[in-house]
Amino acid sequence: MSIRKASTPSHGGRISAFLRANPDAPTPVLDLSTGINPFSYPIPALPAHAWSALPDPDDLTTLEQIAAEQYGVADASRVVAAPGSQSLIGLLPLCLGGQNRIVNIAGPTYAEHAASWVLHGHRVVQTCSFPGSFPDPDQNPEASISIVCNPNNPDGTRYMLSDLRTLSDRMADRNGWLIVDEAFADFEKGIQSIGTIQHSAAIALRSFGKAYGLAGLRLGFAILPPDHADFLRRILGPWPVSGAAITIARAALTDHAWQQATITRIQAAAERLDTLLISKGFEILGGTHLFRLTRHPESIMIHDRLSQAGIMTRRFDWDDRLFRFGLPESNCDWNRLDQALS
């Protein structure tokens, strides 16, 4: 175990910063650093009031009901819409209350979880489970918050619902919580949301933007017990989600034909990416259908070559041999990646 200090997490994206560091890189930049679905949901025609009027609370309630059905949640009052799952990560320390908590995070994983709890004065302990072991709460028996990403970012480790339920029980015995970040769970086979069980100590976070390729829309959902869901809604205040986001998400979450076609498309793209990377000497360590975690013995040279070609990948300060690759979209993008690695 190791105690993480407060810091500013690094992320994918940030194209402007990439261009400042690589002023001679060709544009447009090919951003493979984020793990966002490159095959975005086609935005439907929006009525004028989606932009000109305040969002109707009834429309937001309908969106939450649709999301509950999509995620297998029987009680829609447990689903809370917010402007991105990142905002929910930042608000959970306020929503759950308590002071000087010890927070156990299975990692390495998405760094904003640790940053959020540290910001609010809590102590974060990372249980080193990379790659793939299930977090053991007995390693830190004083922890009252346990955080797991399912599937994990960046290695794609998956956890069984039965194991997560057992962990929820253990946290409930401590008057604590299990938070499961399911940002990459959409379109992944074999993953059952912790939100499908009405557990008094379990919270699920879902990201709309990653799966539907509309990260700029800023939409996510929390699934939590009704009393805490009501409190979270009060924290978020009126109109937490834009009218445009409500309209687009209601269409996307009910478009099952698009969802099935997209699953087939991203599975094929992930297999194509594996084939390409293996042919270039990369070792595939894990991932999801939206990204692959890899290792290469000549990582510094590879990273420089990709940067010079205007291609962004995700690197990690805890192991500089690792790369995370998102999916290219067009044949032009595929050829560009192939040529940069040749």
ZIBELTA-V177326 format. One record per residue. N is the residue number from 0. RES is the residue in one small letter. NEAR is the number of other C-alpha atoms within 8 Angstrom. Layout:
# ZIBELTA-V177326
N:RES:NEAR
N:RES:NEAR
This chain:
# ZIBELTA-V177326
0:m:6
1:s:7
2:i:8
3:r:8
4:k:5
5:a:8
6:s:5
7:t:5
8:p:7
9:s:5
10:h:7
11:g:8
12:g:8
13:r:7
14:i:8
15:s:6
16:a:7
17:f:9
18:l:10
19:r:7
20:a:6
21:n:10
22:p:6
23:d:6
24:a:11
25:p:8
26:t:6
27:p:5
28:v:10
29:l:9
30:d:11
31:l:13
32:s:12
33:t:11
34:g:11
35:i:11
36:n:12
37:p:8
38:f:8
39:s:8
40:y:9
41:p:4
42:i:5
43:p:6
44:a:4
45:l:8
46:p:6
47:a:6
48:h:7
49:a:13
50:w:9
51:s:6
52:a:7
53:l:9
54:p:11
55:d:8
56:p:7
57:d:6
58:d:9
59:l:12
60:t:8
61:t:8
62:l:12
63:e:13
64:q:11
65:i:11
66:a:10
67:a:13
68:e:10
69:q:9
70:y:9
71:g:9
72:v:13
73:a:7
74:d:7
75:a:10
76:s:9
77:r:12
78:v:16
79:v:12
80:a:13
81:a:14
82:p:11
83:g:13
84:s:15
85:q:9
86:s:9
87:l:13
88:i:11
89:g:10
90:l:8
91:l:8
92:p:11
93:l:6
94:c:10
95:l:7
96:g:6
97:g:5
98:q:6
99:n:7
100:r:10
101:i:12
102:v:14
103:n:15
104:i:12
105:a:15
106:g:11
107:p:10
108:t:9
109:y:9
110:a:9
111:e:9
112:h:10
113:a:11
114:a:12
115:s:11
116:w:14
117:v:12
118:l:8
119:h:7
120:g:8
121:h:12
122:r:11
123:v:13
124:v:12
125:q:13
126:t:12
127:c:9
128:s:11
129:f:8
130:p:6
131:g:8
132:s:6
133:f:7
134:p:7
135:d:6
136:p:11
137:d:5
138:q:6
139:n:8
140:p:6
141:e:5
142:a:12
143:s:13
144:i:13
145:s:14
146:i:13
147:v:12
148:c:13
149:n:15
150:p:13
151:n:11
152:n:10
153:p:12
154:d:14
155:g:11
156:t:12
157:r:9
158:y:10
159:m:8
160:l:10
161:s:6
162:d:8
163:l:10
164:r:9
165:t:8
166:l:10
167:s:13
168:d:9
169:r:9
170:m:15
171:a:11
172:d:7
173:r:7
174:n:8
175:g:11
176:w:13
177:l:14
178:i:12
179:v:13
180:d:11
181:e:14
182:a:13
183:f:13
184:a:11
185:d:7
186:f:8
187:e:9
188:k:4
189:g:4
190:i:12
191:q:7
192:s:11
193:i:12
194:g:13
195:t:10
196:i:6
197:q:7
198:h:7
199:s:6
200:a:13
201:a:15
202:i:14
203:a:14
204:l:15
205:r:13
206:s:14
207:f:15
208:g:15
209:k:13
210:a:12
211:y:12
212:g:12
213:l:12
214:a:11
215:g:5
216:l:7
217:r:11
218:l:15
219:g:16
220:f:15
221:a:15
222:i:12
223:l:12
224:p:13
225:p:8
226:d:6
227:h:10
228:a:14
229:d:8
230:f:9
231:l:10
232:r:9
233:r:8
234:i:7
235:l:8
236:g:7
237:p:5
238:w:9
239:p:9
240:v:12
241:s:10
242:g:13
243:a:9
244:a:11
245:i:12
246:t:10
247:i:11
248:a:10
249:r:10
250:a:9
251:a:9
252:l:10
253:t:8
254:d:8
255:h:7
256:a:6
257:w:8
258:q:9
259:q:8
260:a:8
261:t:9
262:i:9
263:t:8
264:r:8
265:i:11
266:q:9
267:a:8
268:a:10
269:a:13
270:e:8
271:r:8
272:l:9
273:d:10
274:t:8
275:l:9
276:l:11
277:i:10
278:s:7
279:k:8
280:g:7
281:f:10
282:e:9
283:i:11
284:l:9
285:g:11
286:g:13
287:t:11
288:h:10
289:l:13
290:f:12
291:r:17
292:l:14
293:t:13
294:r:12
295:h:11
296:p:5
297:e:7
298:s:11
299:i:8
300:m:7
301:i:9
302:h:9
303:d:8
304:r:10
305:l:13
306:s:11
307:q:11
308:a:9
309:g:13
310:i:12
311:m:13
312:t:14
313:r:12
314:r:8
315:f:8
316:d:5
317:w:4
318:d:6
319:d:9
320:r:10
321:l:12
322:f:12
323:r:13
324:f:13
325:g:14
326:l:13
327:p:9
328:e:8
329:s:6
330:n:6
331:c:6
332:d:10
333:w:10
334:n:8
335:r:8
336:l:10
337:d:9
338:q:7
339:a:9
340:l:9
341:s:5
